[in-house]
Amino acid sequence: MRVLVVEDSLSMRSFVRSALESEPQLEEVEVVEAGSGFDALRLLPRGPYDLVITDINMPDINGLELLQFMRKNERHRATPVLLISTQKSEKDMERGFKLGATGYLAKPFSPEALCQEVVKQLEAAKVAQGKDGG
């Protein structure tokens, strides 16, 4: 399984990678990092990814714009997207879900909370794929 982590902060990308790689339930997961929304657009065609974790607030292409692109693209339309953000407002969360996000975590979050959410997202994706005959 592959997870694409899109985050402009190197320390936050490292934190997410470290949390995922140290979680026994996620030992099969390969983490791919993108330092910006633009990098993510370059990496998406090299998928498929089983989950995309993206920050909302990034300089070039933000997480919501990346999410919009993915939902308009046939190849990435069904990929689960977990939004992470320091924006704890209901408005941002609602906007993300309306655009097709499958999860939302407000920063700061613990490694346990992150891993729990990632496991949940990956399990839900497996179930959804099974329903499609996969």
Backbone as numpy.savetxt, mean C-alpha at the origin, in Angstrom:
# Nx Ny Nz CAx CAy CAz Cx Cy Cz
4.82 -13.40 -2.52 3.99 -12.21 -2.52 4.87 -10.97 -2.52
4.40 -9.94 -3.22 5.18 -8.71 -3.32 4.37 -7.52 -2.83
5.04 -6.69 -2.04 4.42 -5.47 -1.52 5.25 -4.29 -1.97
4.59 -3.30 -2.58 5.25 -2.08 -3.00 4.99 -1.01 -1.94
6.07 -0.48 -1.37 5.98 0.56 -0.35 6.38 1.89 -0.99
5.42 2.83 -1.04 5.64 4.12 -1.68 5.64 5.19 -0.58
6.82 5.74 -0.33 6.98 6.68 0.79 8.19 7.54 0.51
8.04 8.87 0.61 9.16 9.76 0.30 10.16 9.86 1.45
9.78 9.43 2.64 10.69 9.46 3.78 11.47 8.15 3.87
12.79 8.24 3.74 13.64 7.05 3.81 13.48 6.34 5.14
13.41 7.10 6.23 13.29 6.47 7.55 11.96 5.72 7.69
10.89 6.27 7.13 9.59 5.60 7.20 9.58 4.36 6.31
10.20 4.44 5.12 10.29 3.24 4.26 11.06 2.14 4.97
12.16 2.51 5.62 12.97 1.53 6.36 12.17 0.92 7.51
11.41 1.75 8.20 10.56 1.29 9.30 9.55 0.26 8.80
8.87 0.58 7.69 7.86 -0.33 7.12 8.51 -1.64 6.67
9.64 -1.54 5.95 10.35 -2.74 5.49 10.74 -3.61 6.68
11.34 -3.01 7.68 11.81 -3.73 8.86 10.64 -4.43 9.57
9.53 -3.72 9.72 8.35 -4.30 10.38 7.84 -5.50 9.60
7.71 -5.35 8.28 7.18 -6.45 7.46 8.13 -7.64 7.42
9.43 -7.36 7.33 10.40 -8.45 7.23 10.61 -9.19 8.54
10.22 -8.58 9.66 10.40 -9.25 10.94 9.13 -9.95 11.43
8.05 -9.84 10.66 6.78 -10.47 11.03 6.72 -11.90 10.48
6.66 -12.91 11.37 6.63 -14.31 10.92 5.52 -14.63 9.92
4.36 -14.01 10.07 3.25 -14.27 9.15 3.52 -13.74 7.75
4.53 -12.87 7.62 4.81 -12.25 6.33 6.17 -12.67 5.77
6.66 -13.84 6.21 7.99 -14.26 5.77 8.09 -14.49 4.26
6.97 -14.72 3.61 6.97 -14.95 2.16 6.96 -13.65 1.36
6.83 -12.52 2.04 6.65 -11.24 1.37 7.98 -10.61 0.94
8.01 -10.19 -0.32 9.15 -9.43 -0.85 8.73 -7.96 -0.85
9.55 -7.11 -0.23 9.24 -5.68 -0.16 10.01 -4.94 -1.25
9.29 -4.16 -2.06 9.88 -3.32 -3.09 9.60 -1.88 -2.67
10.63 -1.02 -2.74 10.48 0.35 -2.28 10.48 1.35 -3.43
9.61 2.37 -3.28 9.58 3.50 -4.21 9.67 4.76 -3.36
10.56 5.68 -3.73 10.77 6.89 -2.95 9.84 8.02 -3.30
8.95 7.80 -4.26 8.00 8.84 -4.67 6.87 8.19 -5.48
5.81 8.96 -5.68 4.73 8.48 -6.53 5.21 8.26 -7.95
6.12 9.10 -8.39 6.69 8.95 -9.74 7.45 7.62 -9.85
8.27 7.31 -8.83 8.98 6.02 -8.81 7.99 4.87 -8.85
6.90 5.00 -8.12 5.89 3.95 -8.08 5.31 3.70 -9.47
5.05 4.77 -10.21 4.51 4.62 -11.57 5.49 3.87 -12.47
6.79 4.05 -12.22 7.81 3.33 -12.98 7.87 1.86 -12.57
7.62 1.58 -11.28 7.74 0.22 -10.77 6.47 -0.63 -10.97
5.31 0.00 -11.05 4.06 -0.75 -11.19 4.06 -1.73 -12.38
4.55 -1.31 -13.55 4.56 -2.25 -14.68 5.44 -3.49 -14.44
6.36 -3.40 -13.46 7.22 -4.54 -13.14 6.55 -5.49 -12.16
5.30 -5.23 -11.84 4.52 -6.05 -10.90 4.29 -7.43 -11.45
3.32 -8.15 -11.01 2.23 -7.67 -10.17 2.64 -7.56 -8.70
1.91 -6.70 -7.99 2.09 -6.54 -6.55 0.82 -7.02 -5.86
0.99 -7.65 -4.72 -0.16 -8.16 -3.97 -0.75 -7.08 -3.08
0.03 -6.02 -2.83 -0.42 -4.91 -2.00 0.47 -3.71 -2.28
-0.13 -2.52 -2.30 0.63 -1.28 -2.38 0.34 -0.50 -1.10
1.41 -0.11 -0.40 1.29 0.73 0.78 1.84 2.09 0.37
1.00 3.13 0.43 1.47 4.43 -0.02 1.12 5.54 0.96
2.08 6.44 1.12 1.87 7.65 1.88 0.95 8.54 1.04
0.13 9.35 1.70 -0.71 10.28 0.95 0.11 11.51 0.56
0.84 12.07 1.50 1.56 13.33 1.27 2.96 13.11 0.73
3.10 13.30 -0.58 4.41 13.19 -1.24 4.53 14.33 -2.23
5.76 14.75 -2.52 5.95 15.95 -3.34 5.48 15.87 -4.80
5.84 14.87 -5.56 5.51 14.90 -6.99 4.10 14.38 -7.27
3.90 13.11 -7.10 2.59 12.49 -7.29 2.19 11.97 -5.92
1.09 12.47 -5.36 0.73 12.03 -4.01 0.03 10.68 -4.03
-0.19 10.13 -2.86 -0.77 8.79 -2.75 -2.16 8.68 -3.33
-2.95 9.74 -3.21 -4.31 9.70 -3.77 -4.27 9.73 -5.29
-3.33 10.48 -5.87 -3.18 10.50 -7.33 -2.70 9.14 -7.83
-1.79 8.52 -7.08 -1.32 7.18 -7.44 -2.48 6.19 -7.39
-3.28 6.28 -6.36 -4.44 5.42 -6.21 -5.41 5.60 -7.38
-5.67 6.85 -7.77 -6.55 7.12 -8.91 -6.01 6.47 -10.18
-4.71 6.61 -10.40 -4.09 6.01 -11.58 -4.29 4.49 -11.56
-4.05 3.88 -10.40 -4.16 2.42 -10.29 -5.59 1.95 -10.56
-6.58 2.66 -10.05 -7.97 2.24 -10.22 -8.46 2.43 -11.66
-7.80 3.31 -12.41 -8.17 3.51 -13.82 -7.45 2.52 -14.74
-6.45 1.85 -14.22 -5.62 0.94 -15.02 -6.09 -0.50 -14.80
-6.46 -1.16 -15.87 -7.00 -2.53 -15.79 -6.09 -3.47 -15.00
-4.79 -3.36 -15.21 -3.83 -4.28 -14.59 -3.74 -4.11 -13.07
-3.97 -2.88 -12.58 -3.77 -2.60 -11.16 -5.08 -2.30 -10.42
-6.19 -2.39 -11.14 -7.48 -2.00 -10.58 -7.82 -2.76 -9.30
-7.52 -4.05 -9.25 -7.92 -4.88 -8.10 -6.83 -4.97 -7.02
-5.68 -4.35 -7.24 -4.60 -4.42 -6.25 -5.01 -3.67 -4.98
-4.94 -4.33 -3.82 -5.26 -3.63 -2.58 -4.27 -2.48 -2.33
-4.79 -1.36 -1.82 -3.96 -0.20 -1.53 -4.22 0.24 -0.09
-3.15 0.25 0.69 -3.20 0.71 2.08 -2.60 2.11 2.13
-3.41 3.09 2.51 -2.93 4.47 2.63 -2.36 4.68 4.03
-1.23 5.38 4.10 -0.67 5.77 5.39 -0.48 7.29 5.35
-0.78 7.94 6.46 -0.68 9.39 6.45 -0.69 9.98 7.85
-0.05 11.13 7.98 -0.13 11.87 9.23 -1.45 12.63 9.27
-2.13 12.70 8.14 -3.43 13.36 8.07 -4.47 12.45 8.71
-4.92 12.83 9.90 -5.87 11.98 10.61 -7.31 12.43 10.36
-7.50 13.33 9.42 -8.84 13.86 9.22 -9.75 12.84 8.54
-11.01 12.86 8.96 -12.02 11.98 8.36 -12.12 12.23 6.86
-11.96 13.50 6.46 -12.10 13.87 5.05 -11.08 13.12 4.19
-9.81 13.10 4.63 -8.78 12.40 3.86 -9.06 10.90 3.80
-9.50 10.34 4.93 -9.79 8.92 4.96 -10.95 8.60 4.02
-12.02 9.39 4.11 -13.18 9.17 3.23 -12.78 9.30 1.76
-12.00 10.32 1.47 -11.57 10.54 0.08 -10.79 9.33 -0.43
-9.89 8.82 0.42 -9.11 7.65 0.04 -9.99 6.44 -0.24
-10.96 6.19 0.63 -11.85 5.04 0.43 -12.73 5.22 -0.80
-13.18 6.46 -1.05 -13.99 6.72 -2.25 -13.19 6.44 -3.52
-11.89 6.72 -3.46 -11.03 6.49 -4.63 -10.66 5.01 -4.78
-10.96 4.20 -3.77 -10.71 2.77 -3.90 -9.67 2.19 -2.98
-9.23 2.95 -1.97 -8.28 2.39 -1.00 -8.96 1.25 -0.24
-8.18 0.27 0.14 -8.74 -0.86 0.88 -8.40 -0.79 2.37
-7.54 0.18 2.76 -7.18 0.34 4.15 -6.55 1.69 4.40
-6.47 2.08 5.69 -5.92 3.38 6.06 -5.30 3.26 7.44
-4.05 3.71 7.57 -3.38 3.75 8.86 -2.86 5.16 9.09
-3.18 5.73 10.25 -2.69 7.07 10.59 -1.33 6.95 11.27
-0.37 7.79 10.83 0.95 7.83 11.46 0.83 8.64 12.74
1.58 8.34 13.77 2.50 7.20 13.85 1.73 5.92 14.18
2.23 4.80 13.66 1.62 3.51 13.97 2.71 2.55 14.40
2.31 1.53 15.12 3.28 0.55 15.61 3.56 -0.49 14.54
4.70 -1.17 14.63 4.98 -2.26 13.69 3.88 -3.32 13.74
3.34 -3.57 14.93 2.29 -4.58 15.09 1.02 -4.18 14.35
0.64 -2.90 14.47 -0.56 -2.41 13.79 -0.39 -2.50 12.27
0.79 -2.14 11.79 1.08 -2.23 10.37 0.98 -3.67 9.88
1.66 -4.57 10.56 1.67 -5.98 10.14 0.29 -6.60 10.19
-0.47 -6.25 11.22 -1.84 -6.76 11.35 -2.67 -6.31 10.14
-2.54 -5.05 9.76 -3.30 -4.52 8.63 -2.84 -5.16 7.31
-1.53 -5.34 7.15 -1.00 -5.95 5.93 -1.48 -7.40 5.80
-1.43 -8.15 6.88 -1.92 -9.54 6.86 -3.40 -9.55 6.46
-4.18 -8.64 7.06 -5.61 -8.55 6.74 -5.84 -8.25 5.26
-5.07 -7.29 4.72 -5.20 -6.91 3.30 -4.84 -8.07 2.37
-3.75 -8.76 2.69 -3.31 -9.87 1.84 -4.29 -11.04 1.90
-4.84 -11.31 3.07 -5.84 -12.38 3.21 -7.09 -12.04 2.41
-7.56 -10.79 2.51 -8.75 -10.36 1.77 -8.51 -10.47 0.27
-7.30 -10.14 -0.16 -6.97 -10.23 -1.60 -7.00 -11.68 -2.07
-6.49 -12.59 -1.24 -6.51 -14.01 -1.60 -7.94 -14.50 -1.75
-8.81 -14.12 -0.82 -10.21 -14.51 -0.87 -10.86 -13.97 -2.14
-10.61 -12.69 -2.44 -11.18 -12.08 -3.63 -10.72 -12.78 -4.91
-9.43 -13.14 -4.95 -8.91 -13.85 -6.12 -9.55 -15.22 -6.26
-9.78 -15.85 -5.13 -10.43 -17.18 -5.14 -11.82 -17.11 -5.72
-12.54 -16.02 -5.42 -13.90 -15.84 -5.94 -13.90 -15.64 -7.45
-12.78 -15.11 -7.96 -12.67 -14.88 -9.40 -12.21 -16.12 -10.13
-12.12 -17.24 -9.42 -11.72 -18.50 -10.04 -10.22 -18.69 -10.05
-9.45 -17.82 -9.31 -7.99 -17.89 -9.33 -7.42 -18.77 -8.32
